[in-house]
Every structure is written in structure tokens, then in C-alpha cells.
Amino acid sequence: MTAELVRGQNHPLSEARLEIRVSAGTPVVAAATLSDESGTIHGVEWVAHPGAPTLPGVEVSRQAAADHRLAVDLDAVAETVHRVSVLLALPTGVGGPVDFGSLAAPVVAVTGLDGTEVAGFTLTGLGPESAVVALELYRRQGAWKVRAIGQGYAGGLADLLTDQGLAQAHRLASAINEAVAQGVARSVPAPPSRTADGDRSRQTTASALGPDQAASPYGGQGAQTASDPYQGSQGNPVPQGAADAVASYSTGPADPSATTQPGTPAASGTGGPVDYSHPRRRNTAPAPPPAAPPAEPGRPAQPVAGDATGWSMDERLYNQVWGMFEDLARSTAAYRSAVDFADTRMDRELDEVLSDPRSRIGGQGDAARESARAKHAQLVDQARQVLDRDLAHLAAEADVVEPALPPAYARWDNPAWHAYRVPMEMPMALRLGDLHLPESDRLRIPMLIRLPLERGLWIDSGRTGSPDGSFLDSHELRRLALDSAVAHTARLLAVHPADEFTVHVLDPAGSGAQAFAPLVHSGVLAAPPAMGAAGVADILTRLTEHVDLVQMAVRGGAADSLPPDFDTAHQLLVVNDFPHGFDDRAVTRLRYLADEGPAVGVHLMLVADREDAAGYGPLLDPLWRGLMRLTPVPEDHLADPWVGHAWTYEPSLLPPGSQVLQQVLAQVAEARRLWRK
């Protein structure tokens, strides 16, 4: 039975290996501190946080997230440690809430590795606090207990760590916030929240791993996710498919009848098909998603486009794409965990052989080594078979989904653009490119970002770490970056109604004249690209005043009292070759627009090489962190907030020789002309 704790109450713990599950409803930072009997932290090396997520016996997430799973092994903590405190803090400098009082009460639960909840605690009564000690696990007379704390700190992490006796509290708090900000800057945008009936996960939630089969889950570096049932040997979730492969290492092939209940879809790891019909979703939307065609006996149901929750086909497709992303992340994490387990197991067996002088040489030692390698190969092969099966299912789904995507979600070579018409309302999201992983190089998942934009875009024209090792000179990279910026701008114009999106271009040196020609000649820009220092100052002044006016109107409760000629459309400022043509005042205004603009509909797209702005030093660090970095060539620089994979991003560019961009911009320009009449 689960113990529901109140502040100050404690409860005994019967297990040493535990999970601390956090559900906050909004991204929070999760950390843990180790302290002695008096509750004192003896140094920064006693704190597990996103910048250093692993300590002996404790592992926390590497990123801020709405849900966390912290791994704890009380038998692995040092003898001098008597308390393990779980901390929650709101990230700073990323535009989120500033105190817990404005949020729903976070919930923290202590569970076993099988998911059985031992104790739960709801952190009620918080107000201006931005950091809180949620609970602590403490040692008393040789046994461990959990106590609900709920002690908040309005001064944030710095005050909390200072109260626990850490001398370097302020420095460490700054380092944690910096690590979180960097994680936000390189993260794929999070998918929509999911209800119990709308859970997109197509994996079973029970792990087949026994306690004697798993490698230590505390040595990994992967970010953790609340959707996954078990954290593997590298901190990655192990879905059922890989779990069965790992289990069969010692126990033989998994028995499907042991995990599949009558009347339920077969689990991914049991050898049965993945059920793409999602029977639990039928009542979650006004109109049910398309029904999957009947499957032949013994074969899985065929995937269909829009087979997800949602109030419209666009929303269902959006949710389905994100579900494919999550499924690929989980399947790949399972494969990597299984391979890592196999490597660890083989190393241990080889060490045992070498540790015995009698078996180092001769036939007995050779046989033991060969047996260890054979078991390793068997497990890796089984894990790869499971991954290949999952990839085949996802590839079949992608083949169905890609042609059905609307223009906002579609590649430029999709026939949907040939039937394009200027929309009457803004879509849910926009496609910025594709994502893939090394294990599934042929499978591309659309990278969708929600609209309106929550932060600006940075098209990096500097040298990139392309995974294929290709080398491009700086001029070619700048040209590709401009082409990418124009393609993204055209797509943003195309998916908004004619009167709801205005684009301004800053090209101080005039170096982007050729690339911007389609935008200029079609007449979709608010004015020709501004050039020189005077043009930079003029546009930045007007957009800064625009932001100030909207902010004053909103704060004063007079949002309907803006001047009659005020442009209420969303504004996009495209800046080429930053910081050329910018003085200190212009840089300050650009930073202001990047920070304050998105909340009032003013967005930024920066085409720049960070090295060109190196003279500003750390002054511009918040600007780069606040923008989503995209590259004009494929690069593995984006991370997901679940398992920390490094995803390779491929930009969405026009096919060579295609006229679709000109045709789309011509329709946008004509719709604007008719609207102004």
C-alpha cells in the first residue's frame, strides 16, 4: 500500500534500489545532494545536477523537464552519506515561470524498480519559492527511511544550497542554471502533453530484466523520461523488446504467453506485432481517427495516417509524428542499452577468466573466452533484430504519413505544395527539417515546432560538425545558411493567413541580395531589405517601439486600444551577417527583441557565425542560448528531452531547379494584395 505523506512525515524503505518520480506539469530542474549526519554538504562533488548528473548511488536528469525519474541505489552511496535530498528548482533565463506559487503542486513519488509506489508526497502550500527540498532519504540505525520535507526557498538554488552548508553555493547554482540553459538551446522542442487515454507509447511498460541481469543503472549519462519503465545501464530506457533480448541472455528466448494477456495487443518485445490501431483513443476526440485496414491473420495491422488523438486531422498528424519520434528514441535507447549490457557482461566474464591463474592459458581459458564472446554476439544480434523489426514498423508508418502531411508539415518536394492555397488560420506547427539517428539512417522523422514561435531561430553560418565529415568553405556555408533562412521564411509566410505575418529583412552589407531575391521580387516583404548602419538602427527602433507599445497595452488592460494603423500581425526580423553593421546600441536592442519579442508576436531569425561576434565576449551568450540553433547542412547537434540522443538534423531545403518557392510566394503576395483592397 502506498503511503501518502504530509510535510514532516516519514516512512521506512524496504528496498535499496529505488526511483524517485517527479511530476511537475512544467519543466523543472531535478537535483540531489548527499550530506552527512548533520545535513552538511561537503563540496560540489556531493551534488548531482544536470551538469554532473551521476554520483555513486544517485543519477539525475541532464535537462529540465516536466517529469523526471531519478535513480537511487542506497547500497552504493558512501558510508559517510546519511542523507540524500531531492531538490526541485525552476530554471532561470529560459522564459518560464518564476515561482511555484503560480503552478500546480508538484508530486514526488518513491517507487521500486518495478514501478510499485512506496510513498508519495504532494508539495502543496508553495508560493514565491523557486527552489524546494522535496524529500530526503535518510539513514537511521542502519536502516533507510524517506521523509517529506517541502522546504521552499524564494532565493532559488543558491539559497537552498547555502542553507545546506555548501560554501560554493552561488557558483554551483550558476553552473546548474548554465547547464540547463545549454540543454534548452540544443533540445528538440517537446511534444504535446498526453492524457492517459492519449498515450502514444506503443511499448509495454513492464521490464523483463531481473535484478541479477541488469548492469548498474547509475553509470550512464542519458537524460531520463517519465514515460519509460526502466533506466538501462547508460541511463537509457529499456522498453520491453530489448528487455526480452537481455533476459534471453541468461534465460533463453522470452515466452510470449508470459507477458501478453488475453485480449491485449502483443508487446513489442514478445515477438508479436505492434498494434497501430490504438483502441484506447477512440473516444478522446470528437471525430475518431481513420480506422486501420483489417489485417490478415497473423500479420500486424497496417498503419494509417492520422492514427492519433486530436480534434482535427492536422492535430492528429502532429501527434502521430511526435509519437513516431518517441518510438524511435525508445527503440534506439533499448538497443544501445542491450549492447552496453552485453559489453559489460562480456568484460566481467573475461575478467573472471583472467583473474584465475589456472584458466589464463590452455583449453579451459580459450573455451571460456569463446563462450563469453558467443553470448555477447547472441545478445547483440537479438537486440538488433528487435530494433530492425521496430524500424520496419516505423518505416511503414512513415511511408503512409509523409504523403498525407499538409504543407506546413510537408517537405518542399511533397505534392501538397502544388495544391497550396493561402490558409485562413495558422496551423499548429511548422516543419523545420528532418531528424534521424545513426542506427536508423534511412528513417527520417519530421522536425515540427509549435506555432507561434516561442523563441527565435539561429541559422549557423559558421563551421559545423557535419557527421559525414564533408568540408565546405566559409563562403559556401554562408550561401547555404542564407538559402536555408529564405526557405524557412517562405514557409512561415505560406502557413499564415495573408494579414497575420509581416517580414522585415536586415542585410547591412547587402551580401544576401541574391538569396533574398525571391522574397523581394514577389513583394511579400514589408519593405526592401534594410542596408547599412542607418537601416539597422531604423528597423530595430521601430520593432523595439512595437514591443514596448504592445507590452504597455497588455499590462494596462488596454490591448484593444492600440492605434488604428498599428500592425497587429506577427513580425519576423531576418538578420543576415550579424554583427556586421551593429553598434553596441543596436546589439542591445537585438537582445531585447530576442528576449521580449516572442511574447508579443515579434520573432527573430539570425543568420550568423558565432565566431564573427567573438569580440563581444560573454555579453552575447544569453542571445545564442535563447535561440534555437539550426544548421544549413546535416549535423548531429540536437538532443531530445527523454533519453538524450544526439539527433542528426537535416534542413528543409528546396529541390534543385524547383519553382515551388516562387509559386507559393506569388500566391501569398496576391492574397495580401487582395486583402489590402
N, C-alpha and C positions, 0 to 999 in steps of 0.2 A: 504494500500500500504506500502511495506517495505521501510524504509529509509536506504539508503546505505551511511554510514557516512564516512567522512575523518577525519584525525587526528585533534582534537580540536573542531569538530562539535558536537552539542548536539541535543537532540530530546525529546519531552515530553513523559511521560509514563502515560497511562490512566488506567492501571491495577496495583494492588499491588502485586498479586501473579504471579511470573514470573519464567521462566527458562533461564539460560544462557548456551547456547550450544557452545561447543568448538570443533573445528575440526582442528587437527594439522598435521595429517599424520604420526606422530611418537609419542611414549609415552612422555607426558609432565606431570608435576605436576600442578594441579589447586588448587588455594587457594583464600581466600577472606579476606580482612581486613575491620574493622569498625573504623571509625575515626570521630573526631569532626569537627566543622566548619572550623578550621584551617588546617585540614588534618592530625592531630596528632593521632597516636595510643597510647592509654593509658596503654597498657600492653599486655602480651602474650594472655590473655583471650579475647582480641579483634581480634584475628586472627583465622580463620577457615582453617585448613590444614589437610593433611592425618592422622596425629597423633591425632588430635582433630577435627573431621570433622563437628561438629554441634555447632552452636551458635544460639541465639534467632533470628529467621527470616532468617537464612542462613545455608545451608548444602552443603558441597563439597564432592568430591570423596575421598575414602580411599586409592586409588592406583594411580600410574602413568598410563596413558592410552592415546591412540591417539585421543579418542573422550570422551568428558565429558558432563554431564548435571548437572549444579548447580541449586539448588532450592533456591528461594528467596521469602520471604514474607515481603514486606516493612512495612506492618501494624504491624508486630511483632517485629521489631527492636526497641531498646530503644530510648526514646526521645532525649537522648544526642548524638545519632549517626546521623551524617549529610551526611556521605559518605560511600558507600560500594564499595570498589575497588576490581576488579577481577584480580588476578595475575596468570601468567603462568611462569613456570621455567623448565629447562631441568634437569632431575635427574642426580645426580653425583654418581660416583663409581659403575655404572652398565654397563659400556661399550657402552653407547650411544653417540650421537653427543654432541659436547661441546658448540656450539653456534647456534643461529637461522639463521645466515647468510648462513649456509650450507643446510638449509631446505626450503621447500616450505612455503610460507607465511601462518601462521595460520589464521583461520577465526573464529570470535566470533559473535554470534547472540543472541539477546534478543527476547524471544518468550513468548506468553501466554501459559497457561497450555494446551490449545487445539492445540498447535503447530503453531499457527498463528505468523508469524515473524513480530516483531515490528521494529527492527533496526538491521543492520548488519555492521560489520567492519572487513576489511582485513588488517592484520598487516604487511604492506609492509615496505621495507627500513631497515630491521634489519640486523645487521652484526655480530660483535663479542659478542653481548649481549647474556647472558644465562638466564636472567630473564627479565620479562616485565610486566608493568601495562597495561593490555589490554584496559580496560574501567572502568568507575566508574558510579555508580548510586548516584545522589546527591539530597539533599532536598533544594528547593528554594521557599520561600514564601508559605510554606505549601504544595507544590506540588513536585513530584519527576520527575527527568529527567535523561537521560543517555548521557554521553559524551565519545567520542572516545579519548583515551589517547595515547597508543602506545609508552610509555616511557620505553626504554630498559636500562639494567644495565649489563655491562661487568663483574662486580664483583659478579653477581649472586644474590640470595635471600638475603644474608647478607647486601649487599649494598642497595638493594631496601628497605628492612625493616628499615635500618638505616636512609635512606632519608625520611621515613615517621615518624621519631621521636621515634622509638622503642628502648629503652635503651638496651634490651636483644636481639638485632637483630642477632648477631653471634651465640648465644646459641640456639635461636629458629631455625635459618636456619640449624644448625647441627641436631637438633631434627627432623626437617622435612625430611632432607635427610636420616636420620637413619630410620624413619618410612617407607619411600618409599623403601629403600633397603630391609627392612624386608618383605615388601609386595611382592617385586620381588622374594625373596628367597622362599616364600611359595605359589607362584602362579602357577596355571596350565598354560603351555605355550599357548600363544594367537593363535587363528586360523588364517587362511589366510585372507587377506583383501578381501572385497566383493564389486563388482560393483553393479550398480543399477539393471542390468539385472540378476545378480547372487545372489541376496539376498536370503539367506537360510531361513529367518524367515518365519514361517508358521502361524503367528498370525496376526490379523488385527491391524491397528495402530491407531484406534480411541477409546478413552476411553468412556465408558458409565457412568462414575461417574460424578455426578453433584457437584457443589461447596459446596452444603449443605450436601453431603453424605460422603465425604472423611474425614478420620481422618487427623490430621496435618501431612504433609509430611516432617516435619523438625525435628522430634524427632528420626529418625532412624539412624542406623549405617551401612547400606548396601552401598557398592560401587555402583556407578551409571553407566549406559551404554547408549550410544547414540542410541542404537537400540530399545529402549523401549519407549512407548508413554507417560507414566505417572509414577511418582515416588510415591509409596504407602506409607502407614503410617509408615513403617520401612525403608524407603529409597529404597524399592524394587520395580521393575517394575510391573505394574498390566496389564497383557495382557487382551484381550477382554473377555476371558472366565470368569475370576474372577471378572472383572468389571461388567459383566452382573449379576453375583451372588450377588455382593454388591448392585447393583442398585435394584435388585428384593427385597431387604430387606425392601425398602420403597414403591417401585412402583409395585411390583408383577413381575411375570416371564417376561423376555425380549421377545419382539416381533421380530421373525427372519426377518420379512419383513421390519422392521425399519432400519436394518443395512446391509442387503445383497442386493446389486444392481444386476439387471438382467445381466446375462452373466458372473458373477464373482463367484469364489468358495465361499461356505458358510464359514463364520468366525467360529473360534474355539468356541467362546462364545455364538453363536446363536443357538446351538443345532444341526447345520448341520455338515457334515463331513469335515475333513481336507483333502484338495486336495493334494495328493502326486505326482501328475504328473508334477508340476512346469512348466506350459505352457510358462512362460516368459523366460525360459532358453534355449529354443530350438535353438536359433541362437548364443549362446555365445561360442560354441566350434566347431571345425571342424567336429567332428562326434557327432551327438546327442546322449544323454544318452538313455538307453533302455526304451522303451515305457511301461507304466504300462498296465497290462492286463485290458480289459474292465470290468467295474464294473457293477454289477447287479443294476437294477433300485432301487433307494432308499438306496443304500449301498455305502460306500466310495470306491474310487479306491484303489486297492491293492498296497502296497509299493513294489518297486523293488530295487535291489542292483545297485549302480552307478547312482542313480537318482539325480544328482547334476552337477554343471558346472565342466569343466575340459577338458584338451587336451588328456588325457589318462584315462583308467579305474582306474588306481591307484590313479590319482588325483581326479577323481570323487568320489571314495570311501572315500578318505581322507576328502574331503569337506563334504560328507554326514555324516561321523562320527562326525565331528565338528558341523554340523547342528543339529544332534541329541543331542549333549551335550548342545548347546544353547537352544534348545527347552525344554529340561528337566529343565534347570536352570530357564527359564522364567515361565514354568508351576508351578514349585515348589514355586518360588517367588510370583506368583499370589495367590497361595493357602495360603501361610503364611501371605500375606498382607490382604487377606479376613478374615482369622481367627483373625488377630490382630485388624482389623476394628470391627469385631463382639465383641471382648472382650472390646474394648474401648467404643463402643456404649452401651453395657450392663452395664458397670461400670457407665457410665454417667446417664443412666436411673435409676439405683439403687440409685445413689447419689441423684437424684431429689426426689425419693420417700422418702429417709431418711431425706432430708432437710425440708420436710413439716411435722410438728408435727401431723397434722391431719391424715396423711396416714402411720405413722410409725407402727401402730398396727391396728388390725381389718381386716375385709374382704377386704377393699379397698386396703390396703398396700399389703396384700398377693396376690391379683389379679394382681397388678402392677408388683410385683416381678416375679410372674409366667409368665406373658406376656413377660417381658424382657428376661427371660431365654429361653422361647419358640422361640422368634425371634432369639436369639443367636444360638440355636441349628439348626434352619432352615437355617440360613446363612452358618454355618459351614458345614452342610450336603450338601448344594448346591455346596459350594466350593469344597468339597471332591469328589462329583460326577463329576465335571468338571475335577479335577485332575485325577481321575480314568479313565475317558474317554481319556484324553491325554496320560496317561501312557499306556493304552491299544494300542493306535495307535503306540507309540514308541516301545512297546514290539513287536508288529507285524513287525515293520521295522527292529528291531534288529534281529529277527529270520531269516529275509531274508538276512541281510547284513553280519552277523557274518560268515556264511559258505562261503561267496564269497570273504572274505578278502585274500589278498596274504600273504605269510609267514611273511613278515616284519610287517604286521598289525595283524597277527593272534595269538591266544593263542597257547601254546605248544601242546594242545590236538586237535588242528584243523587238519583234514586230509590233508590240504595243505602241511604240513611238510613232509608227506610221498611221495609226488611228488616233493620234493625240488630239485632244481638244482642251482649250484653256479651262481649268476646273472652276467650279462655283464656290468651293470651300477648300480649306487647307487640309492635306492628308495628315494621318497620324505620324508619319515618319518619312525619312528620305534615305536613299541608298548612297553611301559614300564610297563603296568599293566592295571587295570580297575578302574573306578570311579563310585560311587553311592551315593545317598542321603538317609537319614532315611525314608522319605516319599515314596521312591521307592526302597526298599532294594533288590527286585528281579531283577531290571533292571540294567544291567552293561553297561557302556559306555567305549569303548577302550580309553586309555590314549595314544595319539600319540604325539611324539615330533619330530620336524623337523630335518632333517639331511642336512649338517653336524651339529654336536652338537655345540650350541652357548655357552654353559657353561658346566662345569663338573658335575658329579653325586656324591652324598654323600649317601652311604648306611649306615644308622644309626644303629649301633650295640648296642646302649645303651637302657635303659628302655624307652618304648614307652607308649603312652596313648591309648592303644587299646580300641575301643568303646565297645567291648563285655566284657571288664573287666577281660580278661584272664591274668594270671600271668605266665611269663616264666623267668627262672633264667638266669643269665648273660651268662652262657656257651651255653645254647640253643639259645639265641638271637644271639650270635656271630656266631654260626653254621648256623643259618637261614640267617644271613646277608651275609655270605660267599657264601652260595648256591644261594642267590639272585644275588650277584655280578657275579658269574660264569655264571648264566643264561643270564644276561644282556650282558656279554662279548661275550658269544657264539652267541647270536642273532646279535650283532654288526658285528662279523666276518662273519656270514652267509649271511647278506644282502649286504655286499660289494663285489665287484669283487676280484678275488684272489690276485691281486697285489696292492690293494689300501687300505689295512688296516693292521697295524702291532701292536701287543700287547706285552707290557712289564709288568712283574709282580714283585712287591716288597713285599717280605714276610720275614721281618727281623728276626723274631723269628722262622720261619718255622712252625707256628701254623696252616697254611692253606694248608698243604701238601695234606691231603686227599681231601679237596674240590677242589683244583686246579688239581687233578689227571687227569680228562678228558681232560683238556687243554694241560697238559704236555704230556700225552701218545699219543694223536692224532698228536702232532708235529705242532700245529698251533701257538705256541708262538715263538717270535723272539729268545729267549734263555730261559733256565730253570729259575724258579723264583730266583731272587737275594736275598741273605740272609746276615744278619749281617750289621754292620755299613759300612764296605767296599763296599758291594753290593749296599747299599743305595746311597753312595757317587758316585759310578761309574755310575749308571743309571741316576741319577739326573744331573750329569755333562754332560753326553752325550746328554740328551734331552735339557738341557739348551743351549748347544752349537748349537744344531739343530735349536732351536727357534731363537737364535741370527743370525745364518747364513741366514736363510730364511728372517728374517726382514731386514738385510742389503742388501740382493739381491733385495728384493721388493722395498725398499726405493731408492736404487741406479739405479732402472730401469733395472736390470740385472737378472731378475727371470729365464731366460733361460740359465744362465751361471753357474749354480750350478755344483759341481764336478760330474764326470760321475758315481761314485759309491754312490752318495747321494740318500738316501731312500726318495722318494717323496711321499710315501704313508702316509695316515693319521696315526697318532701314538696315542695309548691309553696306559696310565700308570695306572695299577691297584695297589693300595697301601693297603695292609692289616695291621690291627692292629696299625694304626697311633696313637700316635707318637713314638711307640717303635722303637728304633734304629736310631732315628733322633736327631742330634745335632742342634744347632742354625743355622749353615750354611745350613744344609740340609732343615730345615724348611723355611728359606728364599728362597731357590731355588724352593721348592714346591709351595710357594705362587707366585713366579714369573711365574711358569708354569701354575698355575691356572688362573692368570690374563692375561698373554700374549699368552699362548699356543693356545687357540681355534681359534684365528685369523689366525694362520699359520698352523692349522691342527694338533695340539698336544693337546690331551684331557686327562682329569683326572677322575679316578673313585676311590673314597676314601671309605674304609670300616673302620669305626671308631666310637668310643663312645666319644662324646664331653667332657664328664667328665674326660676322661683319659688325655686330653690336657689342663685341667683347670689351670695347673701351668704356662702356657704362658699368662694367663690373656687376656686382650683385644687385644693383638697382633694378635691373630688368628681370631678375629671377622670378618674382611673382607673376610677371606677364607671361613668360614661357610656360610656367606651371599651370596658369589659368586657362590656357588654350589647348585644344585637342590637336596633338601633332599628327599630321598625315604626311606621307612621302609620295613623290612623283614616280617612284619605282618600287617594286616589291621589297619589303623589309619586315623582319620579324621583331617588331618593337612594341606591339600591343599585347597587354595581358588581360585575362578575364578575371572577374572578381570571385570566382568559385575555387578553381584549383591552380591558378597562377600560371597557366600555359603561356608560352610566348607564341602568339599567333602571328603568322605572316600576313601582312596587309598588302593588297593589290589595289591600286587606284582604279576608279571607274573612268576610263578614257574612251574617246570616240574611235571607232574603227577607221583605219587609214582610208582616205578618199570618201568617207561618208558625208552626205549632205544633210543628215538628220538634224544637226545643230542649227543650221541656217533655217531649215523648215520650221522647227519648233519656235525659234526666236521670231520668225516672221509672224507666226500666229499670235505670239504674246504681244508683239508690237501692234498688230491690227486690233486685238482685243482692247488694248489700252487706248488706242485712238478712238474707238467706238465708245468706250466708257467716258472719255473726256468730253464728248459732244453734249 
